[in-house]
Every structure is written in structure tokens, then in C-alpha cells.
Amino acid sequence: MFTSFLIKYAEIGVKGKNRYLFEDALVRQIRHALHKCDGTFQVHKSQGRIYVDALSAFDFDETVERLQTVFGISGICPVMTVEDQGFEQLGKDVISYMAETYGDKKLTFKVAARRARKNYPMDSMEINMEMGGVILDAFPEMRVDVHDPDVYLHIEIREKIHIYSTIIPGLGGMPVGTGGKGMLLLSGGIDSPAAGYMIAKRGVKIDAVYFHAPPYTSERAKQKVIDLAKQLSRYTGPVYLHVINFTDIQLYIYDKCPHDELTIIMRRYMMRIAELIAEETECLGLITGESIGQVASQTMHSLAVTNEVCTLPVYRPLIGMDKQEIVEIAEKIGTYETSILPYEDCCTIFVAKHPVTKPNAGVIRRHEQNLKDKIEELVKTALETKELIVVE
């Protein structure tokens, strides 16, 4: 019965004269999401609407699942599309739709017609009243409720006529690519994939950098991060994952700096390296999964000292969330079970027993002078030997 989907969007609708740019981006993202689905689809705009038309047999559940990974979609409406053959035939089509869609006929309904084609011989109010009568004649057990019906029956009169009553929720947000590009500091933990998802929901294209520390971190830890990027790519599109060998830098910091400051100094060099890659790849900011007070390196004092080394803005979409809220996002996007696998990354293997929670920027800068003999060379080597993995 369903051969098309009407795609609803919310926020895009208030964009004014450049709305078409966001609509075009949404069409591109829908096409990308569906390109591996069974079936062939045409995604197109028509009179302020976006439609997905199936041109061949397709898997309904798979198609809906793919559409539910596209930012910018607020609702997915399976549509029965019919030719305009007069009101009498439309009534028969609506009865067929209601009979097939609703097994229980003891429900209330409201007809909501929209006449986009003004040469149709009836206006919207007339269609509502006449079609309501047709439905009541066919299904006497149904009742009309114009205030809070069980079923809103939408009838859109266009070149063809679209009939639908189900709106499957979408993710909302903005189409990926309309908000620039950002560099995500991706680890194997719960937080950073959730942060990438939250920023991508605002239309930001995501690249990522992962700091690997062999032999202290295993290849399985690296694969875990690749798996997280792959899950994230369901929502963001392809992720360009930059893998940095951080071992020599970590060992040098461990050897030259106070151990209670290891995490902060290590984090500052991660941010410096991430920013260099971000600038090279035309990213407009860094993205992290930090939340105030969650660990020692995420106190207000620590974040201020970390920020000091960055010239690009640092976006922290989880900053005010507690752990349970972050876990719920991770579970929603399918990264949680991977994140809790017991493969440690470089953020956890050199943690001090009693890390400083209120670092002083001047003291940290002074202790970083202990690194001046080799640190620039080590950073240069890390950048020259980085590995690029395209994950999708």
C-alpha cells in the first residue's frame, strides 16, 4: 500500500530565503542514508515538501530505520499515493486505506485536508466534511473528534493525492554539513561518541582524532574506537579518523613532569595536536565529551587550563549533563555496549593516583618548559606518522 514517504522537517522551516539550501542538504543526506537499502528510491522536493518515492520493491522497516538516522527529519509519514480520479474514487481509496491501516475501528478520527492544487473543485473544509461522512458511512463504529482524535487522517491534494495518518518520529536537528565541520577528540569511552552525535545533530560534519599508545594500548583498543566511529557514522556520514601514535609524547611527559599534573599536560598536548589537524582539514572547532566535575581533568579549573592552548573554539555539548544522561544518549545511538568493553585507551593508563583538580596555568606552563628539548620534534613525528582511516 505504501509506496512513498512524506518527510517532515521542523527547524528548517523557519530559515527564510535560504531555506532551500537546508532542504537540498537534507535531500542529499536522505539519499546517502538510503543508498545501501534494498530497493531504488527517488528523493525529491515538491511544493515545499520532501518525498521519498519507492521505484521498486523495498523493505519498509529497513527504510524507516535508515530514515531515522538522518538529522533534520522530524517526522516520517508512510503515504498512500493515488491519482486524482474524482472525489468518489478518492472516498474509495480512503476507505481502503482506513480498512487496511486500522484493524480496530472503534476509534475517533479527524480529517485534515490540504488543497495545494487550487483548481481542485472542493476546498479544504468541504473535503474535510464530505470525507468525514464517507468514513462514517463505511465504518459506523467510528466517531469524529476534532479536538483530540485517535487518528488524524491527512489528505494532501497535489498533482497526485497523498493520504497518510502515521507520523514516525525522526531525530530532528539540522542536516549534517549545514553547520560546518568540527574535529572530535574520540576515545574509547562513553562520552566522546555521544558528544559527536550531539554536535552532528546541529548540522556539523564530524572528523575525529584518536590518540593511540602502543604497546600500552592494544590493537583491540584501537579497533574499539574504529567500531565507535562506525556506529557514529550511521548518523554523521563518513568519519575521517586520524590515529596519532602518542606513546613517545606520553612517556616523555611522564619522565619530565610532576605526576599529579600528567593528565592535564597530556590533555593540553592532545588539544594542541588536534587543533593542528583541525586547521589542516579546515575544521572550525574542536569537540570533546567533557562534563564539568566528572573527573579531575574536567573541573572548571582544569578545563580553563586545557582551553588555554587552543585558538579554535572548543565545543562541549555534554558539559552540563550527568553520567546517566550521557549513558542514555550512548544507549540510544548504539555506542554504549562498545564503549564499556574492557580495552583501555591512553587516557586511562597513565593516570596519577592523586591528580591535581585545581591546576594553576602558570605552574603548568612552567613545568611544560621541562619538555622543551624534544617535545616539538615528538609532536612533528606524531603528525607525520599519523594514520588516516575512513570509517562508514
N, C-alpha and C positions, 0 to 999 in steps of 0.2 A: 504493500500500500504506500509506504513512504519511499519516495524517490529523490527527495530534496530535503535540505535543512536550511531554515532561515537563521542567520547568525545575528544575534542581538549584541550591541555594544552599549556601554553607558557613558563613560568619561569622554570618549572620542566625540560624542555628540555635541559637546559644548565648545569645540575647538574653533568654531568660526570659519573664516575664509580659508584656513589651511587644513581644514578637516580632511580633505581628500588625500592629503599626504599620509595621515594616520590610517585612513581606510585602505589605501594602497599597501601600506606596510602590513596591515592585518591580513589582507588577501595573500600577500607573499608568505606570511607565517603559516596561514592555513594550508596553502599548497605544499609547503615544506613538511608540515605535520602529516599530511595525507599521502605523501609520495611513496611510502612503503606499505600502505594499506592494500588489501585485496580490493580490486575494482579500480575503475577510472572515474575521475571526478572533474567537473568544471566548476571553478570558483570564480564568481563574477559579481560585479556591482550592478544594481538596477534600481533607479529612482530612490536613492537614499537607503537601500537595503543591500546586504551581502548574502548571497546564496551559494550553497554547495549543492550542485546537481550531480546525481549519480548517473553515469553514462553506460554503466554495465552492472552486473550483479555485484553486490558488496556485502560485507559483514557489518551489520548495523551496530553491534556492541563495540567492535573494534574501532569503527569510525567515530562513534561518540567518545570513546576513551581517548583517541588521538586529539579530537577537538577540545577535550577538557584539559589538554596540556598547553593550550595556546593562550598566552596573555593578551588581553584586550577583548576577549569574548565574555560577555556577561550572561548570555543565555543561548542555548542550542535548541531550536524548535524543529522537530521532525514534521515535515509538511507533506500533505497530500495535494498534489498539483493537478488541476483539471482544466480542460478547455472551456471557454465560455460558450455554452450551447443554450443559453436562456435560463431564466430563474427556475423553471420547473425541473430541468435537469440538474441544476445546482442543488435543489432541495433533495433530489435522489442521492446525489453524491454526499451531501452532509449526513443523511440518514445512514448511508453505508459506512461513513466514517465513524459515526457515533456507535453504531452496532458493533463494529469491529474493535473499536478502542476501549469501550466500557462494557464489561460483562455485567456489572451491577447497574441496572437502570434506575434504581431508587436514589437518584441524586438530583441536586439542583444545578441549574446552569444559567449562563447569560451569554447572549450572542453579542460579539463586539466586531462589527463590520467596519472596514475601512475602504473607501472608494477612491483609490489613487487614479483610476481612469474615469474622468468626469463625464464621458459620454455614455456611461452605463445608465440604463433607463430608470434605475431606482437610486435614491440617495441612501446614506448610511443608516439613518433612522428607520427608513422604510424596510431596508434589508433586515435590520435587527428584529423588527416587529413581525414581518412576514415569515422569516426563517424560524423565529420562536414558535409561531403557530404550527409550522410544518413539523417541527421536532415534537411538539406536544401531541399532535395528531398521531405521529408514528409511535411515540413512547408515552402513553398516558400516565405512567407511574412517575415520570419526571416532573419537576416543578421549576418555575422561573424564580430566581433570586437575583435581583440587580445589585444588591449590596455586598453579599458575601457568598457567592456561589461556589459549589464544589468544582465546577468546570467553567472556565472562560473559553468559549468557542470563538476563535478568531477567523474571520473571513476577509481576506485582502483581495480586492478587485484590481488586478493589474492587466497586463497583456494576457496572462493566464490568471487563473484564480487559485489562491493558496488557502488551504484550510488547515488549521492546527489548534491544539489546545494544551499541549505539553511544552513546558519550558524547562529544559535540563540545565542546572546551574553551570556556569563557566567560572574561570579563575578571576575574571575582572582584570583590572590593571591596564597597562598600555602595551602595545605590540613591541616586541623586542627589536631594538635598532632605532627606535624613535627618540631614545634618551641618551645617545652617545655610547661610549664604551668605557668599561672600568676593569681594573686588574684586581682579581680576588686572590688574597693570600689563603690558599686552600691547604688544609691539613687533613689528617685522618679522623678528626674529632667530629662531634655532633654539630658544633656551632657554625663553622665556616660554610658548609654547603647550604645551611638554612639562610645564612646571610646573603649568599649568592642568589638564591631563589627570591628573596625579598627585594633585592635591588633589581633583578631582572624583571620583576613584576612591574616596576616603574619604567620599563622600556629600555633598560640598559643592556647592551651586549656585553657578555662576560668572557674575558680571558682569565687565565689563572696561573699562579706560580706556586710550586711546591718545593720545599727545602728538604732534600734527602741527605742522610748522613750515614752512608755505608762505611764500615761494616756494622756500625752501632744500630742502624735500622736495616731491616731485611728487605729483600726484593718484594716480599709479600706486603710489607707496609706501603711500598710504592704502588703495588697493584691495587691495594685498598683505595688509595687516593684516585687512581685511574677509574676504578669502579664507581667511586663517588661522583667524579666528573661526568662519567657516562650517564648516571642516573639524573644528574643535574641538567645534562644536555637535552633530556626529554622536554624540558621547559624552556631552555635558553637557546637551543640550536647548538651547532658545533662549538666545543670549547677548545681553545688553543692552550694547552697545558705546558708551561715552561718548567722543567725539572732542573733544579740547581743542586749541585753537589756542595753541601755546606759543611762537610766533615772538617776540613783543614781550618776553616774560619772558626768553627766551634771549639776545636782543640786549642787554637791559638788564644781565643778569648779565655778559655778555661785555665790556660797556663799563665796568662798575664794579668788577669783582672780579679778583684775580690769575688769570692764565690757567692756571696749573698746578692751580688749585682749581675750575676751571669745572665739571668733571664732577661733583664732589662737591656743590657748591652747587646745580647744576641738578637733581641727583638728589634733594636734600633738598626742593626745591620741588615736584618731581613727587610725592613721597611726601605732602607737605602737601595738595596738591590732590586726590590720590587718596583721602586719608583724609576730606576734606570731602565728596566724592561718596559714599564708602562709608557715612559716617554718615547722609547724606541718604537713601540707599537701603537702610538697615538691614542693611548687611553687618557681619559680626563680625570681620573682619580683612582685611589686605592680603596679596596673593600675588605673589611675584616669582620670576624664573628665575635668581636669583643662585647662584653656586657659588664657594666660597672660593678666592681666588687666581687666578680665571680672567682677570680684567682688573684694572686699577688701582683701579677703584671697588668691587671685590669682595674686597679684602683684609680681614682681621679688623678692622684699624683703620678702614678706610673704612666697613664695614658698621655698626660701632659708632656712627660719626658720623652715618650716614644714619638709623639707628634712633632717634637722639636726638629727632628731630622728630615721632615717631609716638606716639600714645597707644594706638591699636589694636595688637593683636599683628600681627607680620609673619611670614607663613609662607613658608619657602624649601625646598620639597621636594627640590630638586636640590643642596642645599648641600654634600653630600659626594661628589657624582658627578664623574667626569672627563668631558671633552668627548665621548669616544667613547660612553660610556654614555648621555649625553644625546641624541646623534645617533641611537642605536639606538631610543630612545623616539620621537623625531621621525619616523623612518622607519616605525616600527610604526603610528603614528596618521595617517600620510599628510601631515604638515606639512613635512617636510624639503625636498622639491623646491620648495615655495613659498618657504620661508624663505631659500633660497640665491639667489633671484632678485636681480639687482643693482640694487635700489631702496633707497637709504639712508633711514634714519629720523633723527629729531632727536638720537638718542643718539650718532650717529657723525659728524655734520657739524661739530660744534664741539669735537672732542676735541683737547686740547693735545698738543704733541709729547712733553712730559715731564710727565705728570700726577703729582700727589703720590700716593704709595702709603701713607703713614703720616700722614694728616691729624690735626691736633690740634683737638679740638672747640672749645676756647676761641678759637683763632685763626680758625677758620671762622666762629664766631658773630660775632667782631669784624668780619671782612670783610663779613659779611652786613649789618652796620649801614650799609654804603655804599649799600644798596638801599632804605633806609627811606623815602625821599621818595616813591617811586612804586610799590613792589612790591605793597602791599596793593591798590591800585587796579587794577594789572595782573592780579593773581590774581582779583579780583572780576569784571573784564571777561571773563577767560578762562572763568570758570564760567558767567557769564550768556550767553555766546555758544557754549557747547558744543553739539555735535550728538549726538543720540541715534539710533543705528541698531540695530534689532532684527535679529539675524542668526540664521538657522536653515536 
